[in-house]
Amino acid sequence: MTKSYKQETLDIEGIDSKAVEKSSYYWEHEPTLNKKDISECDNKYNLVDLFCGAGGISCGFHMTNKFQTILANDIYIPALKTYEHNNEHTPTILGDVRKITPEMYQDMIGDNKVHVVSAGVPCQGFSLSNKKRHANDERNFLFLEVVKFINIYNPDIVMIENVSGMKSLNKGSFVDEIKTSLEDAGEKGYTVIEPRLLNAANYGVPQLRNRLIFLAVRNGLPNINYPIPEFGTESNPYRTIEDAIGDLPELANHDEKNKYSKKKLKEYQNILRGNQKELLNHKSPKHPQSTVDRIAKTEPSKPMYENYKQRIRLSWSIQSPTQVAGGIRPQFQFGHPSQDRGLSIRERARIQSFPDNYYFTGGIVQGRVQTGNAVPPLLAKAIGREIVKVLDKHYGNKDKNYGI
């Protein structure tokens, strides 16, 4: 097929890589391959999760019980450690995706069919909270690496996720370019349904978080739809902060608890707790007294800082505003509704819809980065179910060779 003019190279004119502030936690060396045996699962589809972060997309897709992840990749060392901790049987590549060669992909994937490739392409260049946002940020062009992968493996379905700010930056040109690039990718090209903003709250996440989703289906396969909102109606209202964290034990400043309280569980709390016995990542930040006093005097749902209106003290009855990573020097973003402190990582994970058995490595600061960057698993699950409908219809009754 004829390739889009930008698919041949990442040497985009006008990009000043020095203008992008990089984290010291990026793996800047040659990619490191962590190989695992990929077992054949007759009843599951194979997912490759590029830019996987801490694993929100994989986690959500796995919730459908229809996927196994056969390869995950990220450049951010602490996030990939968290991913590997929670997905110990998944092969991973640590490193800049631009340095991954076709031979490396072949070494990791072998002859396995790739049914779906997902990509939580880095969003900092598009984010409205990025004060240095500009069109020539090199991170804005990393979607081309997804296209490079598609050209090799021709997956059935492609999912790309990013922040809502992509639609407005450079008059929306990146949305158009991604769509055109996907339409021209692979051997047969892809049908791309109109990219859409999905609010995670509509799918059971107690957070008002809009994400821009691209879905592309290889030409010749059945059509795909976006998931229908399940929450936000009078009969099924949005989940709240109380639904998310109301059962977790109280913490003082710089305090930690590893045992659950014995409160009666709400539906959402029961779903995320599952059979987990030990409470993980429930440690409060170490605040100076001035910060404790500031939180204490702030009314719930109101800003804690005059110049940072998005940093609020949460209220039990609301949905959380969008959790963010906080850049490379993240501070606490939200105050607890009734305790004079910032949130624990378990509380942030609950607000993102990660199950309680999902452990975040690296401590509180790195946990903020990982939870803030993650795709909410329940949102990914809703999208994954729509993908399963297409694949089931295409492959029909599956046997051990259903993916060939």
Beta strands, then each sheet from edge to edge (+ up, - down):
strand 1: 32-34
strand 2: 45-50
strand 3: 67-74
strand 4: 92-94
strand 5: 116-119
strand 6: 157-163
strand 7: 190-199
strand 8: 210-218
strand 9: 303-305
strand 10: 308-312
sheet 1: 1+ 4- 3- 2- 5- 6- 8+ 7-
sheet 2: 9+ 10-
end
